[in-house]
Amino acid sequence: MVTPEDAHAAATRVYLAGERLDMRELAGELGISRNTLYRWTGGRDRLLQDVIWALSERAITDIWAGTSRRRGTSRLLEALRRYVETITASDALHAFLRNETHAALRLLTTRGPFQDRLVAEVRRLVEAEVERGTYTPRGDVGLLAYAVVRLIEGFVYNDTIVEREPAVDDALRVIRLLLE
């Protein structure tokens, strides 16, 4: 029996292959109606955001674990550097930005299921270092997390769209200014 998890897994395969997610084709592949697929996933936009978030969340979890020997600003900067390098190396993300530029920017860089979760995750990382006593933010942690995410978006997605190498080092220099 096909489940919502199967729909998510199939959509993830399509995304990672750099292909356009077509809900009619996905429903056909799964042997379910489009109505069922939409009910399970909330629609194409929501499904794409959920797929990209699941991949991002997994990457962030691995990156955070891999930076556990660092502390405070050093850990936050290293984790963010690794995350930016991960997304800039993603062929799937490049394909999505190239093939569906408007949709990709709308889904990834505006308030909604993807961006809100990314901001919350960055906030969680900052708060983890605050709780450890290794980092003291100069202002509101929520605003700091939002600013970091917006900086990443500006430096990474905009450069990728114009087929220019993302300015990872520049992004990290500005993020360092916010964190220190």
Order of alpha helices (4+ residues) and beta strands (2+ residues): alpha-alpha-alpha-alpha-alpha-alpha-alpha-alpha-alpha-alpha
